[in-house]
């Protein structure tokens, strides 16, 4: 049986996180129902949108067109208040190489080294998009507020998780369990909002 849905990403960490969010919300679905763009050898499209929502739609449309299956995609990143919302849509390639998490973290910490703790507020932002072969499109967004710490901590998560403390917590997102993080995360919020649309597929 073909999968019911294709996640427009080559990032296995993201795919696993998205499935952990969706599984309890989609009774009757199994892990095999969520494939990835890599499973179909679909190349990543040029993400030339200027918002998270635009880039999520670009990715979902490309995968839907290439596979003939419903596709979901997300575009997400970290927005630092004192930096005017940067890195924003450029979060994954902030250091110049896409997905170089450790380099991105080091650069961001260096850029904030002189910023007092009181002014290190930031938020993780996620836009999740669903595109179907019939032309139905929906975008849902989520946001997790918090602040940037001065030193990385924690081995969980990925990206900027080790330097971000969610509001109301005393540890970084990388020190939370997967379940704890998904319950409050920007991605958790966005895909939980997408789930009712997936049930109708």
Secondary structure, 3 states (H helix, E strand, C coil): CCCCEEECCCCHHHHHHHHHHHHCCCCCCCHHHEEEHHHHCCCCCCCCCCCHHHHHHHHHHHHHHHHCCCEEEEEEEEEEHHHCCCEHHHHHHCCCCCCCHHHHHHHHHHHCCCCCHHHCEEEEEEEEEEECCCCCEEEEEEEEEEEECCCCCCCCCCCCHHHEEECCCCCEHHHCCHHHHHHHCHHHHHHHHHHHHHHCC
